[in-house]
Amino acid sequence: MSDVGQALAFAGVIGLAAVSPGPDFAVVVRRSVSAGRLHGMVAASGVAAGVFVWSIAAAVGVAALLAASAVAFTVVKLAGAAYLMWLGVSALLAARRGGTGPDQPLAGRTEVRLWVSFRDGLLTNVLNPKCGVFFVAVLPQFAPVDGSAGDVLLLSLVAVAVTIAWFVVVANLVAALRRVLSRPAVRRSLDAVTGAVLVALGLRLAAS
């Protein structure tokens, strides 16, 4: 198994990647403001699930194949860019309507809306091929050359734990400020900024 030092070093690298501003952060913040603490944490779980998918994919070579194939990389990249821009346009439309978006929980449909929050976090991560390239580059640096499946699983769980810990903190901090952030003027501004950021990130991903 990977020793404690390797696991901690890997956790540090994943932590630096997690705290870097990006689409995952924007999605968790928006879900926390629009739908509350629980939805923000569920979105964080979706992001962490995406991290697990990419770490396992890197371990079995799928992500390496994706990184090596221009066509496959482009398909995933464009799908991810389109999804980010869809989320961004939805936020901009919500801002135009006055800060009340279609993603807010509806009476009797909490479970459905929780799934939407999880989906947004998951797809934002899974449809970003740069995450796959990141794990292809980083994971081999920490997994032993003669490592077993248990080594890879341990590192994958470390990545998941660090990611979900960070984004759960973000969700709770944002939710604690929800009373202020949910004011119509503030909410419109937040939706507008978040939407613009997501659209910009989508365009950047498509052009990269």
Summary of the structure (lengths in Angstrom):
residues: 208
radius of gyration: 17.6
end to end distance: 36.7
largest distance: 56.9
contacts: 717
relative contact order: 0.23
helix: 84%
strand: 0%
